[in-house]
Amino acid sequence: MDGFSDHGLSEDSFGQAKGGISSFDAFPKTKKTYLTQGRNSSAWTVTLILTCVYLSWSEIARWFAGSTTQTFSVEKGVSHDLQINLDIVVAMNCGDLHVNMQDAAGDRTLAGELLRKDPTSWSQWGKGKGIHKLGEGDDGLPGWEELWDVHDQLGAAKKKKKFPKTPKLRGTQDSCRIYGSLDGNKVQGDFHITARGHGYMEFGEHLDHTTFNFSHQINELSFGPYYPNLQNPLDSTVATTPDNFYKFQYYLSIVPTIYTDDASLLPLLESVNRNSKHPAKNVFHSSHAIKTNQYAATSQSHPVGENYVPGIFVKFDIEPVMLTIAEEWGGFFALCVRLVNVISGVMVAGGWAWQMFEWAMEVYGRRNRNRGNSQGMLGGYASKEKMSFD
């Protein structure tokens, strides 16, 4: 032992200090000479930690946002009335326009007497944010998925419910703003805006054809309770034409819709929808649920001859289904369970991946060593150089 034993030294004395804090260690440690240093896994550990943080944050954000479910069912409620909310600007004088509504039941409503008409100038419109043509551009017809955000819909329904005032007239009076709400039957029908003396027999009221201009801007067109901040397909749309005889035709498919952010209210909402005289009917006007009508819109507008009636025609049909859009949140305990599953899953999978990586590198290293040297009969390694014998 090169004199180590003469000085009271032995192999056990190396790698382990006597006295101090280490003397209180109850668990024996392996000698450093018997340890082989592995590959540095600090970068892999940091990667796993960042992955856990990202996935955990995603779970927490999803929990805060909640999950949205859409359910279609047969319309079981009995309702005979349907409110129509209209706010439209037509590039003609108010005295030259007629507004009428007729439904499949044969009832005709002189909408022009129920709606308000304010003189205005066409140059004052069409400049607002979000004004677009139906179905054109990125701000065109919204998809159904944009109408499924319950939080946004409920928030919009809480805002003011009045038609805005007509801007003070500036410039030439050449247009008419028609706005207000109408009560009709909950059946298929249409309402239309035509020129004075056209479409209906009115003695002595014939209007010069050169004054026809049915270019228009729809600020609001909705069905049911008036929620001006709810987005509808025809809201903020503009349509123009240089032709005097032009027929704008819109076809609407209306779907009664219930929005709620409390899934536990669904049985009550269904009961109230079946019975309009239910004692809890005000639940649809609360901060947790509203009932409205969404619709899909298509347009088939085109020029017409002088033997046809030009104007703006809106035909609507009510679908016999009810769309219920509910947003709900899971419990805090369920969130904790998901977080534990995510973190443990990442750690376990990361450990397996690292072990497989080390095994692959070990196999690769052995193959490289075997290629460089070949093992001899006695366990030694034969040199690649030719051996010479005396």
Secondary structure, DSSP 8 states (H G I E B T S, - for coil): -TTTGGGT--GGGTT---SSGGGG--S----GGG-------HHHHHHHHHHHHHHHHHHHHHHHH-EEEEEEEE------EEEEEEEEEESS-GGGEEEEEEETT--EE-HHHHSEEEEE-GGGSS-STT-B-TT-STTSS--GGGG--HHHHHHHHTS--S--------S---EEEEEEEEEEESSSEEEEEEETTSSS--TT----GGG----EEEEEEEESS--TTS--TTTTEEE--S-SSEEEEEEEEEEEEEEES-GGGHHHHHHHHH-TT-TTGGGGBSSSEEEEEEEEEEE--EE--TTS--EEEEEEEE-SEEEEEEEE---HHHHHHHHHHHHHHHHHHHHHHHHHHHHHHHHHHHHHHHHH-EE-TTS-EE-SS-----
